[in-house]
Amino acid sequence: MKDRMKLFMALFAVTFVFSSVAAFAGADVTFAPLVATVTGWLQGSLGTLLALFAALMGVGSAIRGNWIGLAAGVGVAMGAFYLPNIIPTITTGLM
């Protein structure tokens, strides 16, 4: 009985190894034009406008004594610039 189970497991392993297919992360380019457009906006004038607006809101919060608002403004400004480069790196697995 044990030999039959070992034989079954060996056949299963061989079948699993030879029937596997290569996986390609990030090979789909369906939304590539949209991604390029939004990335250009965020790293261009729209990103600068968002960063300035967030910084102004953060300074306004800091004047009222809410320092977390200032940190959130800086976080939005950094996110608008750096996230368009980080997210494709994560999704394509090229870290």
Backbone bond lengths (Angstrom), bond angles and torsions (degrees), N, CA, C in turn:
res aa  C-N    CA-C-N  psi(-1)  N-CA   C-N-CA  omega(-1)  CA-C   N-CA-C  phi
1 M - - - 1.444 - - 1.523 111.36 -
2 K 1.347 117.02 -40.41 1.457 120.63 179.35 1.525 111.04 -67.81
3 D 1.329 116.75 -36.62 1.464 119.50 179.17 1.526 110.78 -66.60
4 R 1.318 115.67 -37.69 1.457 119.55 179.24 1.533 110.46 -66.17
5 M 1.334 117.12 -38.28 1.461 121.44 178.51 1.534 110.42 -67.90
6 K 1.312 117.80 -40.53 1.464 121.63 177.52 1.526 110.91 -63.38
7 L 1.330 115.92 -41.46 1.459 120.53 178.18 1.530 110.46 -63.41
8 F 1.333 116.44 -43.71 1.465 120.94 178.76 1.534 110.75 -61.97
9 M 1.314 117.79 -44.50 1.465 121.91 -179.90 1.534 110.77 -65.12
10 A 1.330 117.23 -38.80 1.462 120.73 178.51 1.520 110.39 -66.13
11 L 1.319 117.89 -43.20 1.463 121.06 177.74 1.532 111.33 -64.50
12 F 1.321 115.74 -39.47 1.462 120.23 177.45 1.530 110.47 -62.88
13 A 1.322 117.73 -44.30 1.455 121.76 -179.92 1.523 111.19 -64.24
14 V 1.321 117.17 -43.16 1.461 120.56 179.28 1.528 110.29 -64.51
15 T 1.320 117.22 -42.64 1.460 121.17 178.21 1.525 110.78 -63.02
16 F 1.313 116.47 -41.76 1.462 120.85 179.68 1.524 111.62 -64.17
17 V 1.307 117.80 -42.63 1.463 121.96 -178.61 1.521 111.05 -66.86
18 F 1.311 117.84 -43.99 1.459 120.20 -175.88 1.526 113.98 -81.44
19 S 1.318 117.95 -14.11 1.463 119.33 179.24 1.530 112.18 -100.34
20 S 1.317 118.12 4.74 1.464 120.09 179.93 1.527 110.34 -75.17
21 V 1.314 114.61 152.47 1.455 121.92 -177.83 1.526 107.79 -121.51
22 A 1.308 116.92 143.85 1.460 120.89 179.05 1.525 110.34 -66.53
23 A 1.321 116.42 142.10 1.459 122.27 178.49 1.523 109.09 -107.56
24 F 1.311 116.04 136.72 1.454 121.60 178.78 1.521 108.49 -120.82
25 A 1.324 116.93 112.43 1.458 121.26 179.78 1.517 109.76 -84.51
26 G 1.304 115.80 133.87 1.449 120.89 175.22 1.518 115.04 75.22
27 A 1.309 118.36 20.92 1.459 120.61 -177.99 1.526 112.52 -83.87
28 D 1.315 118.24 -11.34 1.458 121.69 -178.08 1.530 109.94 -82.14
29 V 1.301 117.11 130.78 1.468 121.58 -178.96 1.530 111.32 -118.81
30 T 1.318 117.18 27.82 1.458 120.90 -177.01 1.525 111.81 -60.22
31 F 1.329 116.81 -44.01 1.459 121.19 -176.29 1.522 112.65 -104.76
32 A 1.310 118.05 21.03 1.470 121.78 -177.64 1.532 112.61 -58.26
33 P 1.334 120.16 -43.33 1.477 118.07 178.30 1.528 112.98 -63.32
34 L 1.330 117.21 -39.06 1.458 120.54 178.40 1.525 110.89 -66.09
35 V 1.325 116.25 -42.96 1.465 120.42 178.98 1.526 110.16 -61.70
36 A 1.322 117.30 -42.66 1.471 120.61 179.14 1.528 110.94 -64.18
37 T 1.329 116.74 -39.35 1.466 120.28 179.61 1.523 111.67 -65.67
38 V 1.321 116.56 -49.57 1.467 120.25 -178.46 1.528 110.74 -65.74
39 T 1.329 117.58 -38.99 1.463 120.52 176.53 1.520 110.62 -61.62
40 G 1.312 116.92 -42.68 1.463 120.61 177.16 1.519 112.09 -61.98
41 W 1.321 116.64 -41.15 1.459 120.06 177.89 1.520 111.37 -63.56
42 L 1.352 116.28 -48.33 1.463 119.43 -175.63 1.522 112.38 -67.23
43 Q 1.316 116.96 -32.81 1.455 118.80 179.63 1.526 111.91 -93.37
44 G 1.309 117.04 2.13 1.460 121.67 179.65 1.511 110.83 -111.59
45 S 1.319 115.20 -134.79 1.462 120.27 -173.25 1.530 113.03 -70.09
46 L 1.327 118.31 -36.32 1.470 119.52 178.95 1.526 110.65 -65.66
47 G 1.318 117.27 -41.47 1.463 120.48 177.50 1.513 112.28 -63.41
48 T 1.324 116.21 -39.23 1.463 120.25 176.98 1.524 110.59 -65.03
49 L 1.319 116.91 -42.21 1.462 120.84 178.19 1.525 110.97 -63.39
50 L 1.335 117.24 -44.28 1.464 120.09 176.89 1.522 111.55 -61.81
51 A 1.325 116.82 -41.98 1.458 120.85 -179.91 1.528 110.77 -64.12
52 L 1.332 117.27 -43.64 1.464 119.83 178.61 1.521 111.64 -64.91
53 F 1.329 116.43 -43.22 1.462 119.97 178.74 1.531 111.29 -62.47
54 A 1.328 116.38 -44.19 1.464 120.08 179.43 1.528 111.00 -65.63
55 A 1.343 116.58 -38.04 1.457 119.58 178.68 1.532 110.61 -66.31
56 L 1.336 117.20 -40.85 1.463 119.67 177.48 1.521 111.74 -63.82
57 M 1.322 116.18 -41.81 1.467 119.41 177.30 1.531 110.16 -63.94
58 G 1.330 116.75 -39.29 1.460 120.62 178.38 1.512 112.37 -65.39
59 V 1.325 117.32 -40.94 1.468 120.60 177.66 1.526 109.62 -65.40
60 G 1.322 116.43 -40.75 1.465 119.49 176.25 1.521 111.80 -60.86
61 S 1.317 117.21 -39.63 1.470 120.35 177.64 1.521 111.02 -68.18
62 A 1.338 116.78 -38.78 1.465 120.20 -179.90 1.524 111.12 -66.43
63 I 1.324 117.38 -34.99 1.465 120.47 178.45 1.523 109.98 -64.66
64 R 1.319 116.94 -36.30 1.461 120.66 177.77 1.516 112.59 -78.87
65 G 1.332 117.55 -5.84 1.457 121.11 177.48 1.514 114.54 100.76
66 N 1.307 117.41 6.11 1.463 121.51 -179.94 1.535 108.53 -101.04
67 W 1.312 116.58 93.72 1.458 121.35 -175.65 1.523 112.53 -74.90
68 I 1.310 117.02 -18.62 1.467 119.65 177.76 1.528 110.26 -67.79
69 G 1.317 117.09 -32.37 1.456 120.76 176.46 1.519 111.74 -63.07
70 L 1.338 116.86 -37.03 1.455 120.59 176.90 1.529 110.43 -65.58
71 A 1.340 116.48 -42.62 1.469 120.27 177.62 1.527 110.84 -63.83
72 A 1.329 117.11 -38.02 1.464 120.11 178.30 1.530 110.70 -66.07
73 G 1.316 117.56 -38.86 1.458 120.61 177.51 1.514 112.29 -63.38
74 V 1.327 116.64 -43.11 1.459 120.51 177.20 1.530 109.75 -66.04
75 G 1.325 117.56 -38.59 1.468 121.32 178.53 1.517 112.24 -63.36
76 V 1.334 117.62 -41.32 1.461 120.83 177.84 1.531 110.17 -65.24
77 A 1.323 116.28 -41.56 1.460 119.86 179.60 1.528 111.12 -63.23
78 M 1.323 116.88 -43.75 1.461 120.09 178.66 1.525 110.99 -67.92
79 G 1.322 116.74 -40.60 1.456 120.46 -179.73 1.516 112.96 -63.98
80 A 1.336 116.34 -38.52 1.467 119.77 179.79 1.520 111.28 -64.50
81 F 1.329 116.91 -29.43 1.460 118.47 -178.54 1.524 113.12 -91.19
82 Y 1.340 117.57 -42.64 1.462 120.50 -171.27 1.534 114.78 -91.50
83 L 1.317 118.99 -30.67 1.464 120.59 -175.59 1.529 114.44 -61.99
84 P 1.339 120.46 -35.15 1.466 117.65 177.03 1.529 113.87 -62.73
85 N 1.322 118.26 -19.79 1.464 120.77 175.24 1.517 112.26 -90.96
86 I 1.314 117.30 -30.64 1.466 121.33 -175.48 1.529 111.11 -78.14
87 I 1.303 118.41 -43.88 1.473 121.93 -174.28 1.534 112.62 -61.96
88 P 1.336 119.91 -46.51 1.482 117.33 177.03 1.522 113.26 -63.65
89 T 1.323 116.84 -31.59 1.456 120.07 177.65 1.518 110.14 -64.68
90 I 1.320 117.50 -41.02 1.464 120.72 179.35 1.520 111.25 -68.68
91 T 1.334 116.53 -44.03 1.468 118.70 -175.39 1.517 113.47 -72.84
92 T 1.316 118.33 -24.13 1.456 119.65 177.35 1.512 111.88 -92.71
93 G 1.312 118.79 -8.86 1.455 122.05 176.82 1.513 114.13 73.05
94 L 1.326 118.11 34.52 1.455 121.48 -177.81 1.517 112.67 -107.80
95 M 1.306 117.92 28.91 1.463 120.17 -176.60 1.480 110.38 -61.70
